[in-house]
Amino acid sequence: MDIDDLLTLIFNLAPALIVGALAYYFFKQFIENEDNRRRFLLQKDMQKASFPLRLQAYERITLFLERIAPSKLLTRTNPTSSNKEDYESLLIATIEQEFEHNLTQQIYVSDQCWSITQAAKNATIQLIRKATMKEGTDTAEKLREVVLTELMDKAAPSNAALAFIKEEVSTMW
């Protein structure tokens, strides 16, 4: 085989190689585009199915925060005796029970939202415990007064969490 035959062979194969490379490139782009489109449609369908669940989780956490707001908690939970420790235990048990009832909602909300919810719960419990330890608090009724008086000076711990939830839900639209 001489040089002329080799050049002829190269000139004859070059267009076929170029067409083959272009076909490979376009098919590869087409397949990647189709994969991305399928992935997008699947994600869109999953979001459509999970959106109501996420919204419901935010609603339940909002209800939880409203129920543990000290002013509402104290009106809803009456003392069974005049013992302040018994009333403190009852209030904390009520908060913990409400929280445990809503534990599964953490799957559907952001980590930051769940952390803020936990912080609001813990701050409310701390508020009740501090009010119980005050010098003038000697009965369950006095405990109610002390907690409500403290809330006159500052906002309830759940208010900040509620504001965060409202902000987070508004970004979902």
C-alpha positions in Angstrom: 0.0 0.0 0.0 1.5 3.2 -1.0 0.9 6.8 0.2 -1.7 7.6 -2.5 -3.9 4.7 -1.4 -3.5 5.7 2.2 -4.5 9.3 1.5 -7.5 8.2 -0.5 -8.6 5.9 2.3 -8.3 8.8 4.9 -10.2 11.2 2.6 -12.9 8.5 2.2 -13.2 7.8 5.9 -13.0 11.4 7.2 -16.6 12.3 6.3 -17.9 9.1 7.8 -15.9 9.7 11.0 -17.1 13.3 11.3 -20.8 12.2 10.7 -20.4 9.5 13.3 -18.9 11.9 15.9 -21.7 14.4 15.3 -24.4 11.7 15.5 -22.8 10.5 18.8 -22.7 14.0 20.2 -26.3 14.8 19.3 -27.7 11.5 20.6 -25.8 12.0 23.8 -27.3 15.5 24.2 -30.7 14.2 23.4 -30.5 11.4 26.0 -29.2 13.8 28.7 -32.0 16.2 27.9 -34.6 13.5 28.1 -33.2 12.3 31.4 -33.3 15.8 32.8 -36.9 16.3 31.5 -38.0 13.0 33.2 -36.3 14.0 36.4 -38.0 17.4 36.3 -41.4 15.9 35.7 -41.0 13.4 38.4 -39.8 16.1 40.9 -42.7 18.3 39.9 -45.2 15.5 40.5 -43.6 14.7 43.9 -43.8 18.4 44.9 -47.4 18.5 43.8 -48.1 15.5 46.1 -46.1 16.6 49.0 -47.1 20.3 49.1 -50.4 19.7 50.9 -48.6 17.5 53.4 -46.0 20.2 54.1 -48.7 22.9 54.4 -50.6 20.7 56.8 -47.5 20.2 58.9 -47.0 24.0 59.1 -50.6 24.3 60.2 -50.2 21.7 62.9 -47.1 23.3 64.2 -48.9 26.7 64.2 -51.7 25.1 66.2 -49.2 23.6 68.6 -47.5 27.0 69.1 -50.8 28.6 69.7 -51.9 26.0 72.2 -48.6 26.3 74.2 -48.8 30.1 74.3 -48.8 30.7 78.1 -51.9 32.9 78.0 -53.9 30.3 76.2 -52.4 27.4 78.0 -53.2 28.9 81.4 -56.8 29.6 80.4 -57.3 26.1 79.0 -55.6 24.2 81.8 -57.1 24.7 85.2 -55.3 23.7 88.4 -56.5 20.6 90.0 -55.3 21.8 93.5 -53.8 24.9 95.0 -50.3 23.3 95.0 -48.1 25.2 92.6 -45.8 22.3 91.9 -48.7 20.1 90.9 -49.9 22.9 88.6 -46.4 23.4 87.2 -46.2 19.6 86.4 -49.6 19.7 84.8 -48.7 22.6 82.6 -45.4 21.1 81.5 -47.0 17.7 80.9 -49.6 19.3 78.7 -46.9 21.1 76.7 -44.9 17.8 76.3 -48.0 15.9 75.3 -48.9 18.5 72.7 -45.3 18.4 71.4 -45.2 14.6 71.3 -48.4 14.6 69.4 -46.8 16.7 66.7 -43.3 15.1 66.5 -43.9 13.6 63.1 -44.3 17.1 61.6 -40.6 17.6 61.6 -40.4 15.4 58.5 -42.2 18.0 56.4 -40.7 21.3 57.8 -37.3 22.8 57.5 -34.7 21.9 60.2 -34.5 25.6 61.2 -38.3 25.7 61.6 -38.2 22.6 63.8 -35.4 24.0 65.9 -37.3 27.2 66.5 -40.4 25.2 67.4 -38.4 23.2 70.0 -36.8 26.4 71.3 -40.3 28.0 71.8 -41.4 24.9 73.6 -38.4 24.9 75.9 -38.6 28.6 76.5 -42.3 28.3 77.5 -41.4 25.5 80.0 -38.5 27.6 81.3 -40.9 30.5 81.8 -43.2 28.4 83.9 -40.4 26.9 85.9 -38.9 30.3 86.7 -42.3 31.6 87.7 -42.7 28.7 90.1 -39.4 29.4 91.8 -40.2 33.1 92.5 -40.6 34.0 96.1 -44.1 35.3 96.1 -45.5 32.3 94.2 -47.0 30.0 96.8 -50.3 28.7 95.1 -51.4 27.6 91.7 -53.5 30.7 91.2 -50.5 32.9 92.1 -48.4 31.0 89.6 -51.0 31.8 86.9 -50.8 35.5 87.9 -47.0 35.6 87.8 -46.8 33.9 84.4 -49.4 36.3 82.9 -47.7 39.3 84.5 -44.4 38.3 83.0 -46.1 38.1 79.6 -47.2 41.7 79.9 -43.6 42.9 79.8 -42.4 40.6 77.0 -43.9 38.6 74.1 -44.7 34.9 74.5 -41.9 32.6 73.3 -44.1 31.1 70.7 -44.7 34.4 69.0 -41.2 34.4 67.4 -41.7 30.9 66.2 -45.1 31.8 64.7 -43.6 34.8 62.9 -40.9 32.5 61.5 -43.5 30.0 60.3 -45.5 32.7 58.6 -42.4 33.9 56.8 -41.4 30.4 55.7 -44.8 29.5 54.5 -45.0 32.7 52.5 -41.9 31.6 50.6 -43.6 28.4 49.5 -45.9 30.1 47.1 
